[in-house]
Amino acid sequence: MPGFEFIGLIFLCGLVWLWYDSLKARDIAITAARRACEVEGLLLLDDTVAIASLKLARDAEGQQKLRRVYEFEYSDTGNNRRKGSVVVQGHRILIINIGLRLVPDQRTLH
């Protein structure tokens, strides 16, 4: 039975590490989304991000790291919701996507 207990302990330690690592990556994603919205003059709604994807991927050095995609919602006018995303690999931000914002045409037709 000690073998099963050891394997269970290793599995439990792996889950705790994944949880802790995910908390750090989520904090990085929240900070990135908040800064991107501030720079663009947008309002980050709910002040949080939600995990959309988690997978293994190779980084620039060829090492496998967890790649997480977080989604968030923002508003450009204050009365709408638009989706954005942040891609974090390891603890590095790869992509911040705020999406295409169209400016309404100010010309008048006469």
matplotlib code that plots the C-alpha trace (Angstrom):
import matplotlib.pyplot as plt

x = [0.0, 2.8, 3.2, -0.4, 0.0, 3.1, 1.5, -1.5, 0.7, 2.6, -0.8, -2.0, 1.2, 0.8, -2.8, -1.7, 1.1, -1.3, -3.8, -1.0, 0.5, -2.9, -3.6, -0.3, -1.1, -4.6, -3.2, -0.9, -3.8, -6.0, -3.2, -2.6, -6.3, -6.6, -3.6, -4.7, -8.1, -6.6, -4.3, -7.3, -9.6, -11.9, -13.7, -12.8, -16.1, -16.3, -12.5, -11.7, -10.8, -12.1, -10.2, -11.2, -8.4, -5.5, -3.0, 0.7, 2.7, 6.3, 7.9, 10.6, 13.3, 11.5, 10.4, 6.8, 4.8, 1.2, -0.6, -3.7, -6.3, -8.3, -11.4, -12.7, -15.3, -14.9, -17.0, -16.1, -19.3, -20.4, -23.6, -22.3, -20.2, -17.4, -15.1, -11.3, -8.7, -5.3, -2.9, -0.4, 2.3, 4.1, 4.1, 4.6, 1.9, 1.9, -1.2, -3.7, -6.7, -9.2, -10.8, -11.7, -13.5, -15.2, -15.5, -18.9, -18.8, -19.2, -20.0, -23.4, -25.1, -26.5]
y = [0.0, 2.5, 2.7, 3.8, 6.4, 7.8, 8.0, 9.7, 12.2, 13.0, 13.4, 15.7, 17.8, 18.1, 19.4, 21.9, 23.2, 23.5, 25.5, 27.8, 28.3, 29.1, 31.7, 33.5, 33.3, 34.6, 37.6, 38.3, 38.2, 40.5, 43.0, 42.9, 43.3, 46.2, 48.0, 47.4, 48.8, 51.8, 52.6, 52.3, 54.3, 51.3, 50.0, 46.5, 45.0, 42.9, 43.5, 39.9, 37.3, 33.8, 30.8, 29.7, 27.3, 25.4, 23.3, 22.5, 24.4, 25.0, 28.4, 30.2, 28.0, 24.8, 24.0, 22.9, 25.2, 25.7, 28.1, 29.6, 31.7, 34.1, 36.0, 39.2, 41.7, 45.5, 48.4, 51.3, 53.3, 52.2, 50.6, 47.6, 44.5, 43.4, 40.4, 40.5, 37.8, 37.4, 34.5, 33.7, 31.0, 30.2, 33.6, 35.6, 37.4, 36.4, 38.2, 40.8, 41.0, 43.8, 43.4, 45.7, 48.8, 50.7, 54.5, 55.6, 57.7, 61.4, 62.6, 63.8, 63.0, 66.1]
z = [0.0, 0.5, -3.3, -3.8, -1.1, -2.7, -6.1, -4.5, -2.8, -6.1, -7.8, -5.1, -5.2, -9.0, -8.6, -5.9, -8.2, -11.1, -9.0, -7.6, -11.1, -12.6, -9.9, -10.8, -14.6, -13.9, -12.0, -14.9, -17.3, -15.2, -15.0, -18.8, -19.6, -17.1, -18.6, -22.2, -21.4, -19.7, -22.7, -25.1, -22.9, -22.3, -19.2, -18.1, -17.0, -13.9, -13.4, -14.0, -16.7, -17.3, -18.5, -22.0, -22.9, -21.3, -23.3, -23.6, -26.2, -27.0, -26.2, -28.2, -26.6, -27.4, -23.9, -23.3, -21.1, -20.3, -22.6, -21.2, -23.0, -20.8, -22.0, -20.6, -21.4, -21.9, -22.9, -25.1, -24.7, -21.2, -22.3, -24.3, -23.8, -26.1, -25.8, -25.5, -24.8, -23.3, -24.2, -21.4, -21.9, -18.7, -17.1, -20.3, -22.1, -25.8, -27.2, -25.9, -28.2, -27.7, -31.1, -33.9, -32.8, -35.6, -35.3, -36.6, -39.8, -38.8, -42.4, -43.2, -46.5, -48.2]

ax = plt.figure().add_subplot(projection="3d")
ax.plot(x, y, z, "-o")
ax.set_aspect("equal")
plt.show()
